[in-house]
Amino acid sequence: MCAAFSHIYLEARAENYSETKSILARFPESTVIRIKHYKDVFNRPAQDAALQNRSKNLILAVNDGKKIFDASPVCQDFGMGKFYYAESAMNCVFSCDYCFLKGMYGTSNVVIFVNQEDYLYECEEKLKDGPMYLCASFDTDLGALSKVSSWMNKWEEFASSHSDLTLELRTKSVVDSFKKDSNIIYAFTLSPDEVISRFEKMTPSLDARIACVNQAIAKGAQVRLCFDPLIYIKNFELCYNEFVGKILQSIDLSCVRDISIGTFRISSDYLPNLRKACPDSSAVLFPFDREDGFCVYPAKLRERLIGIIKNELEKAGYGNKLYIIP
């Protein structure tokens, strides 16, 4: 996917970076507006994120602060000790109703940080303390931005030369190239068609994602399937039973590295903003329980949702591949 941006906001200090020049060359028709600092646009008060979502704008900036962070405890660490995420970009060209980014940010515009070498240096410094696991596509979908920015390729190249780094690239997009390094994991979020059509706006269909998964497997890449987040809908048992059946028929799970399963969850602080951004979406209007600062489905509903996927995969012989957030 290559988003079209009518306007590109450009920090003066970002202008001479090679990533900036490459991105601007891809969008010769965009109006470029020079700004002092990305926060002047990105953090501007009283923005209408829902209106912006109809035509997102791009912001090119330099991140002179922290670039790699400790991952949230509600994220799956897959048994890895040092678990981090990189803030290579902020926000997403997709528009999923349930996305935590809509609760965290008050805008739909997308920031790409262009000082890539600074990120790689910070990562190298952390690697001096031992092997680490890094989610590079966390506050965005780098796969969906791969026709805009070189960030996905940059992280792949870096991981290829640093065997002590395990790199996860999570996406709902359809990407067209893969590396088969054992330490680069392509994590594909898969959802039923009904969930995609209702709540995962602008994203590829399930069939398109399955085709991309199979292409990655054929190329010898490390593939992770993410059934996360599972979303409650009225007919969820039938919907998810049909979904897992389709996955079992369409993908050779013996060739998949592992499978994550989790239900919708979000910081209690983010939920009000998410509901404001998606006031008519049943995905965010559910009467959630509050546990340890997060809004979650009631325990029994979580068990039922997870059980549908878990039980079918265990019956098919793939129980040893599962990672589950209860």
C-alpha positions in Angstrom: 0.0 0.0 0.0 1.2 3.5 -0.8 -0.8 6.2 0.8 -1.4 9.5 -0.9 -0.6 12.6 1.2 -2.0 15.9 0.0 0.3 17.7 2.5 3.7 16.8 3.9 4.9 18.8 6.9 8.7 19.0 7.0 10.9 19.9 9.9 13.7 22.2 8.8 16.3 20.0 10.5 14.9 16.9 8.7 15.3 18.4 5.2 18.8 17.1 4.4 18.4 13.5 5.5 18.5 10.9 2.7 15.2 9.3 3.9 13.5 12.7 3.6 14.7 13.2 0.0 13.6 9.7 -0.9 10.1 10.2 0.6 9.6 13.6 -1.0 10.6 12.2 -4.4 7.8 9.6 -4.1 5.2 12.4 -3.6 6.0 15.2 -6.1 2.3 16.4 -6.1 2.1 16.8 -2.3 2.2 20.3 -0.9 5.3 20.6 1.4 4.9 22.8 4.4 8.0 23.6 6.5 7.6 23.6 10.2 9.9 24.1 13.2 8.9 21.0 15.2 6.7 18.0 14.5 4.8 18.4 17.8 3.5 21.8 16.6 1.4 19.9 14.1 1.1 16.4 15.6 0.2 17.6 19.2 -1.9 20.5 18.2 -4.9 20.7 20.5 -8.6 20.2 19.4 -7.8 18.3 16.2 -10.6 16.3 14.5 -9.0 12.9 14.1 -12.1 11.4 12.5 -12.1 14.2 9.8 -8.3 13.9 9.3 -8.8 10.2 8.8 -10.4 10.8 5.4 -7.1 12.3 4.2 -4.1 11.8 6.4 -1.1 14.0 6.2 2.5 13.1 6.6 5.1 14.7 9.0 8.8 14.2 8.4 10.8 14.8 11.6 14.0 14.2 13.6 13.7 12.3 16.9 16.3 13.7 19.2 14.9 11.9 22.2 14.6 8.3 23.3 14.1 6.0 20.4 13.9 2.5 21.8 11.6 1.7 24.8 10.7 -1.1 27.1 7.6 -2.9 25.8 4.3 -2.9 27.5 3.5 -5.8 29.9 0.3 -6.6 27.9 2.4 -7.4 24.8 3.6 -10.9 24.3 7.4 -11.3 24.7 7.5 -14.9 23.4 9.8 -15.9 26.2 12.4 -13.4 25.3 14.2 -11.6 28.2 15.0 -8.1 26.9 11.9 -6.9 25.1 11.8 -3.5 23.5 10.0 -1.6 20.7 11.4 1.1 18.4 9.4 4.3 17.7 10.4 4.5 14.1 7.2 6.2 13.2 4.0 7.3 14.9 0.5 6.5 13.8 -0.8 4.3 10.9 -2.1 4.7 7.4 -4.8 2.1 8.3 -7.8 3.0 10.5 -8.8 0.1 12.8 -11.6 1.1 15.1 -10.0 -0.7 18.1 -6.4 0.5 17.6 -4.7 1.8 20.7 -3.1 4.5 18.6 -6.4 6.3 18.3 -6.6 6.5 22.1 -2.9 7.5 22.5 -2.8 10.2 19.8 -5.3 13.1 19.2 -4.6 13.1 15.4 -4.7 10.8 12.4 -1.6 12.3 10.8 1.5 10.1 10.5 5.0 11.0 11.7 8.1 9.3 10.1 11.4 9.9 11.9 14.1 10.2 9.3 17.3 10.1 11.4 17.6 6.3 10.9 21.3 6.0 11.8 20.6 7.4 15.3 18.1 4.6 15.9 20.6 1.9 14.7 23.3 3.4 17.0 20.9 3.3 20.0 20.1 -0.3 19.2 23.7 -1.2 18.9 24.4 0.3 22.3 21.6 -1.8 23.9 23.0 -4.9 22.2 26.2 -4.4 24.2 24.3 -5.6 27.2 23.3 -8.9 25.5 20.8 -10.2 23.0 17.5 -8.4 22.7 14.0 -8.8 21.1 12.8 -5.7 19.3 9.4 -4.9 17.8 10.2 -2.4 15.1 6.6 -2.0 13.9 4.8 -1.1 17.0 3.5 2.5 17.0 2.8 2.1 13.3 2.6 -0.6 10.6 5.9 -0.5 8.8 4.6 -3.0 6.2 1.9 -0.5 5.2 4.5 2.2 5.0 6.9 0.2 3.0 6.0 2.1 -0.2 6.5 5.4 1.6 9.5 4.8 3.8 12.6 2.6 3.8 12.3 1.9 7.5 11.2 -1.8 7.1 14.2 -2.5 4.8 16.5 -0.6 7.1 15.6 -2.7 10.1 15.8 -5.9 8.1 19.3 -5.0 6.9 20.4 -4.1 10.4 19.1 -7.4 11.8 20.8 -9.4 9.1 24.1 -8.2 10.3 23.3 -8.5 14.1 22.5 -12.1 14.9 22.0 -11.2 18.6 19.0 -9.1 17.7 15.6 -10.8 17.2 13.5 -8.4 15.1 9.7 -8.6 14.8 7.9 -6.8 12.0 4.2 -6.9 12.6 1.7 -6.0 9.9 -1.8 -6.2 8.5 -0.4 -5.2 5.1 0.6 -7.2 2.1 4.3 -6.9 1.6 6.2 -8.2 -1.3 9.7 -9.1 -0.1 11.1 -11.1 2.8 14.4 -12.1 4.2 14.9 -15.6 5.5 17.2 -14.8 8.4 16.3 -16.8 11.4 16.3 -13.7 13.6 13.8 -11.7 11.5 10.1 -12.5 12.2 7.3 -11.4 10.0 4.2 -11.3 12.2 0.9 -11.2 10.4 -2.3 -10.1 12.1 -5.1 -12.2 10.8 -8.8 -11.6 11.5 -12.1 -12.9 10.2 -13.6 -11.2 7.2 -16.4 -9.8 9.2 -14.0 -8.2 11.7 -11.9 -6.8 8.9 -14.9 -5.3 7.0 -16.4 -3.8 10.2 -13.4 -2.7 12.2 -10.2 -2.8 10.2 -10.8 -0.1 7.7 -8.4 0.3 4.8 -6.7 -3.0 5.5 -6.3 -5.9 3.0 -8.8 -8.7 3.0 -8.1 -12.0 4.8 -7.5 -13.8 1.5 -4.9 -11.2 0.6 -3.2 -11.6 4.0 -3.2 -15.4 3.7 -1.6 -15.2 0.3 1.1 -13.0 1.7 1.7 -15.4 4.6 2.1 -18.2 2.1 4.5 -16.2 0.0 6.6 -15.5 3.1 6.6 -19.2 4.0 7.6 -20.1 0.4 10.5 -17.7 0.6 11.8 -19.4 3.8 11.0 -16.5 6.1 10.2 -16.8 9.8 6.5 -16.4 10.1 4.3 -15.6 13.1 0.5 -15.6 13.0 -1.2 -13.2 15.3 -4.8 -13.8 16.2 -4.8 -10.7 18.2 -6.9 -8.9 19.1 -9.9 -11.2 19.1 -13.0 -8.9 19.0 -16.4 -9.7 20.5 -19.2 -9.6 18.0 -22.7 -11.1 18.4 -22.0 -14.2 16.3 -18.4 -14.6 17.5 -18.5 -18.4 18.0 -19.6 -19.1 14.4 -17.4 -16.3 13.0 -14.2 -17.5 14.7 -14.9 -21.2 14.2 -15.2 -20.5 10.4 -12.1 -18.3 10.6 -9.8 -20.9 12.3 -11.1 -23.6 9.9 -10.1 -21.4 6.9 -6.6 -20.8 8.4 -6.1 -24.5 8.9 -7.2 -25.2 5.3 -5.2 -22.4 3.7 -1.8 -22.3 5.6 0.6 -25.1 6.4 1.0 -24.3 10.1 3.9 -26.7 10.4 5.9 -24.1 8.6 4.9 -21.3 11.0 7.3 -20.4 13.8 4.6 -19.7 16.4 1.0 -18.3 16.9 -0.1 -15.6 19.3 -3.7 -15.4 20.6 -5.1 -12.4 22.6 -8.3 -10.5 23.1 -8.9 -6.8 22.8 -7.3 -4.8 25.6 -6.3 -1.1 26.0 -5.0 1.2 28.7 -7.8 2.7 30.7 -6.4 6.1 30.0 -6.7 5.6 26.2 -10.3 4.2 26.1 -12.1 7.6 26.4 -10.2 9.0 23.4 -10.7 5.8 21.4 -14.5 6.1 22.0 -14.4 9.7 20.9 -12.6 8.8 17.7 -15.0 5.9 17.0 -18.3 6.9 18.6 -20.4 4.4 16.7 -18.1 1.4 16.8 -19.3 -1.6 18.8 -15.7 -2.7 19.1 -15.0 0.1 21.6 -18.4 0.6 23.2 -18.4 -2.7 25.1 -18.8 -2.4 28.9 -15.2 -3.5 29.6 -13.8 -4.6 33.0 -10.9 -2.8 34.4 -7.9 -4.8 35.5 -4.5 -3.3 36.5 -5.0 -0.1 34.6 -6.3 -1.8 31.4 -9.8 -2.2 30.0 -10.5 -5.9 29.1 -13.4 -8.2 28.3 -14.7 -10.1 31.4 -12.6 -13.2 32.2 -15.3 -15.7 31.0 -15.7 -14.0 27.7 -11.9 -13.9 27.2 -11.8 -17.6 27.9 -14.5 -18.3 25.3 -12.9 -16.2 22.6 -9.5 -17.7 23.1 -10.8 -21.2 23.5 -12.3 -21.2 20.0 -8.9 -20.7 18.4 -6.9 -22.5 21.0 -9.0 -25.7 21.0 -9.0 -26.1 17.3 -5.3 -25.5 16.9 -4.6 -28.0 19.7 -6.8 -30.6 18.1 -4.9 -30.0 14.8 -1.6 -30.7 16.6 -0.2 -27.1 17.0 -0.6 -26.6 20.7 3.1 -26.4 21.1 3.2 -23.3 18.9 0.8 -21.2 20.9 1.5 -18.1 23.0 -1.6 -16.8 24.8 -2.4 -13.6 26.7 -5.2 -14.8 29.0 
